Amino acid sequence: MSKIDVPVMADIQAKGERAEYLFWVGCAGAFDKRYQKVTRSFAKILNEVGISYAVLGTEETCTGDPAKRAGNEMLFQMQAMQVIETLNAYQVKKVICTCPHCFNIIKNEYPELGGDYEVIHYSSFLQDLIDSGRINIKKEAFKNKNITFHDPCYLGRGNGIYDAPRKVIGAMDVNYKEMKRAKSFSLCCGAGGAQMFKEAEKGDSEVFEERTKDVLATGADIVATACPFCMTMLSDGLKFAGQEKKVVNMDLAELIAENMDL
Amino acid sequence: MNQFLFAIVLMISIGLLLWTFRRIQANFKRTKAVPFDSKIKERLNLTFKVAFGQTKILRKPIIGLLHALVFWGFIVITIGSLEMVVDGLTGLHRSFGVLGIVYDVISASGDVFAFVVLMGIMVFLFRRLALSIKRFKGIEVKTKNKLDANIALTFILLLMVSLIGMNSFDILLHEEGLAGIYPLSSIVASGLSDNNGVIAALFHFFWWLHILLIFAFANYLPYSKHFHVFMSVPNVFFSNLKPLTFLPSMPEVQKEVQLMMSGDAFNAPADEAPSRFGVKDVEDVSWKNYMDALTCTQCGRCTEVCPANITGKKLSPRKIFVDLRSRMDEKGKLKAEDSKALLGDYISKEELWACTTCNACAQECPLNISHPNLIMDMRRFLVLEEGSAPEELNTMFANIENNGAPWKYSPEDRLKWTEG
């Protein structure tokens, strides 16, 4: 794979330029081997469409979400203050997040600490690009594939975004399959609330196994996700069920990037 | 004589109720004052939708509709109960009859609702007694909780039977000229005997039975999970208007962080006695948390959708609020401080750490109770006061502190993803 050109805030600032959007990559977006591909896909889309954006690069740091959800408010606020300082220094107005956890905390919880931005989840952003014709969806790609979508809790129940990801998928000529537990009734993947970083408590089964059953019940070829943690959990779930060859877990951005031949 | 007797009974009932309310008020005083935003218009909208419109209970359409009918029935029937109080005090008969056509509508719908509620309650009792419904079970649902549910349902059943009895005999007693319209009780009345002496006696019997049941039920409710009859509407009014996953930041921590970041921590003025971080016991919860606990009627819709509970973990969101109420009751009766606490003696760490904060519980709660935020408030105590997070989470904290990411990667590598 070749290197992709991604504008970095500090560089464009040095050139005296401004970016309209900050693309908040997130820790999983930067470091998780699987999710790095999603970040790449989304950046390629931004480049292709010609969005004025930049990333923070090495100046980015954790939003503090996992610390806050795990009860470490002190660490959360120190992280948040640092992020807000950086964002305000660059006079950031609009932030695009791929990770719904970053999205939720910057959108809903940073204002209390002095960080006020227009925060956009990339699923809504992609939907806008498709609706406004800036992305031309090729109907043939993924034609007749059975695709289901798993609602991330922090996107769906948390922030009421159910339609955008479905519209993005629906823009292609696919057989969309809804899981029996969907939208506000959706079942968690098991990773939220800092569960991603610890072993689950003792029980009869893992939450991701339970959710994977829902995925498999749809007979989907592809389960689309829109959250790095959901991706880890469902990919694990598919492997656990021995179905990883039959059912692929792809992110929304990957679907669209592939549709655009990027 | 009857009026005098009624006034005494009414005063005793109200007196008892006020005495109970004072005890509950004392419990509220124990809780933390959290500022309340006065977005009255938004709150009223929410109340009309969720409380009066029953939108969230209707997420289970069939049983939800049955509940909604019982709820709407209660509202109409309560008007009739008020009339009975006026009648009882004044010696009048059907005093609201002066409302004319309005009274016809109220009495007719009240009469129909009495039968609808009766039917609904019989279904609810059948479900509880004869069927095995998973969400009615759980470690927090003890024999006394089940008994409580059945007592409350029986109360309502008897309330409706006495109401229908009262209306039916009233119709017989006043063959012509009875204020109001009673479409269904008339049918019952047509099947009853017309021995005048017996009719009058039975009318009075059912009248008194009905009003005494109301007084008894009202005084039973504050000690029952069915207190939601009183608390549900206000609880929805005061509930969270923000997105479900909004977790308020801690202002007391903000102060410290600001001092630390300004490098002035040591010169800071000594604050008033440092408050406890997070929630350990009932003094640390907000008044709204306690209101949630009083509102919970233990329907189990939260626990039924909890991913941790579904997969056999110990966490049951319902238990959090059942425990909070029990602990508050216990603490309210104490003469001196005990060594117990909500966290530890009622709720275990294992339960708290099992939460994924997915908010399925809060989404499902028909009365907008917020479970995850209270769970996270207790995690805050565990982490900020005790430093007792699971080891892996301490590692995650350390990674964020040292590398600015929950995993052990160098911040220098944050652009590696661009290289492919």
Interface residues (C-beta under 8 A of the other chain):
Chain A: M1 S2 K3 I4 D5 V6 V8 V25 C27 G29 A30 F31 Q36 T39 R40 A43 V55 L56 G57 T58 E60 T61 C62 G64 P66 A67 K68 R69 A70 G71 N72 E73 M74 L75 F76 Q77 M78 Q79 A80 M81 N104 N108 E109 E112 L113 C153 Y154 R157 G158 N159 G160 S184 F185 S186 L187 C188 G190 A191 G192 G193 A194 Q195 M196 F197 K198 E199 A200 E201 K202 G203 D204 S205 E206 V207 E209 E210 R211
Chain B: R59 K242 P243 L244 T245 F246 L247 P248 S249 M250 V253 Q254 E256 V257 Q258 M260 M261 F277 G278 V305 P307 A308 I310 T311 G312 K313 K314 L315 E350 W353 A354 C355 T356 T357 C358 N359 A360 Q363 P372 M376 M378 R379 R380 F381 L382 V383 L384 A389 P390 E392 L393 T395 M396 F397 I400 E401 G404 A405 P406 W407 Y409 P411 E412 D413 R414 L415 K416 W417 T418 E419 G420
